[in-house]
Amino acid sequence: MKGQPPFERAIEALGAGDIFLIIEQHKAKRSLIGRIHITTRIADRGTYVKVLDKPWLDLTTPMGKGILAFLSTLAEDERERITRRAQGLCCRGLKRRQIWLQTHVT
């Protein structure tokens, strides 16, 4: 555990039935996907998560778990849109390069 950030050490120390308190949700991770990943890792250890500045994200309740499922769906959708946009940009770049080569090289 030496050399791990304190946040990672705290997650590793969690046991079943523990409650992991996060004071401010935005400080846990910067991206929604990162937050969901951390919350899932904690829940997989049998630990509950409470976010003090977001009482609706209380994973000790069925409603909080439902909200996490909803947020997970949004994050997955966003990830797919980012991937499609990135693929589209890549294809457009290739087409531009082909056009440039055709006009300048021949």
WOWO-V543534 format. One record per pair of residues at least 24 apart in sequence whose ideal C-beta (glycine too) atoms are under 10 Angstrom apart, sorted by the first residue. I is the first residue (numbers start at 0). GAP is how many residues later the second one is. D is the distance in Angstrom with one decimal. If there is no record, write none. Layout:
I/GAP/D ; I/GAP/D
This chain:
6/31/8.2 ; 7/30/9.8 ; 7/33/9.8 ; 9/32/9.3 ; 10/27/7.5 ; 10/30/6.2 ; 10/31/6.1 ; 10/34/7.5 ; 10/36/8.5 ; 11/29/9.9 ; 11/33/8.9 ; 12/32/9.7 ; 12/34/10.0 ; 13/27/9.3 ; 13/28/6.4 ; 13/30/10.0 ; 13/31/5.0 ; 13/32/8.2 ; 13/33/4.4 ; 13/34/9.7 ; 13/35/9.9 ; 14/30/7.1 ; 14/31/7.2 ; 14/32/7.1 ; 15/29/7.0 ; 15/30/3.2 ; 15/31/7.0 ; 15/32/9.9 ; 16/28/9.9 ; 16/29/6.4 ; 16/30/7.3 ; 16/31/7.9 ; 17/24/8.9 ; 17/27/7.9 ; 17/28/7.9 ; 17/29/4.6 ; 17/30/7.3 ; 17/31/9.9 ; 18/28/7.0 ; 18/29/4.8 ; 18/30/7.6 ; 18/31/5.9 ; 18/39/9.7 ; 18/40/9.2 ; 18/41/6.8 ; 19/25/8.9 ; 19/27/5.4 ; 19/28/7.0 ; 19/29/5.1 ; 19/30/7.4 ; 19/31/9.5 ; 19/39/9.0 ; 20/27/9.7 ; 20/28/8.1 ; 20/29/5.4 ; 20/30/8.0 ; 20/31/6.4 ; 21/27/6.7 ; 21/28/7.2 ; 21/29/4.7 ; 21/30/6.9 ; 21/31/8.3 ; 21/32/8.5 ; 21/35/8.6 ; 22/27/9.9 ; 22/28/8.1 ; 22/29/5.1 ; 22/30/6.8 ; 23/27/7.9 ; 23/28/7.4 ; 23/29/5.0 ; 23/30/8.6 ; 24/24/9.9 ; 24/26/4.6 ; 24/27/8.6 ; 24/28/6.0 ; 24/29/4.9 ; 24/32/6.5 ; 25/25/9.7 ; 25/27/8.3 ; 25/28/9.3 ; 26/26/9.4 ; 30/44/8.2 ; 30/47/9.3 ; 31/39/6.5 ; 31/40/9.0 ; 31/42/7.1 ; 31/43/4.9 ; 31/46/7.3 ; 31/47/9.7 ; 32/38/9.6 ; 32/39/8.9 ; 32/41/9.7 ; 32/42/4.7 ; 32/43/8.5 ; 32/45/7.6 ; 32/46/6.5 ; 32/49/9.9 ; 33/41/9.3 ; 34/33/9.3 ; 34/36/7.9 ; 34/40/8.5 ; 35/32/6.9 ; 35/33/9.7 ; 35/35/6.1 ; 35/36/5.2 ; 35/37/9.9 ; 35/38/9.2 ; 35/39/5.5 ; 35/40/9.1 ; 36/35/9.7 ; 36/38/9.1 ; 38/25/9.8 ; 38/26/10.0 ; 38/29/6.2 ; 38/32/8.9 ; 38/33/9.1 ; 39/28/8.1 ; 39/32/8.0 ; 42/25/8.2
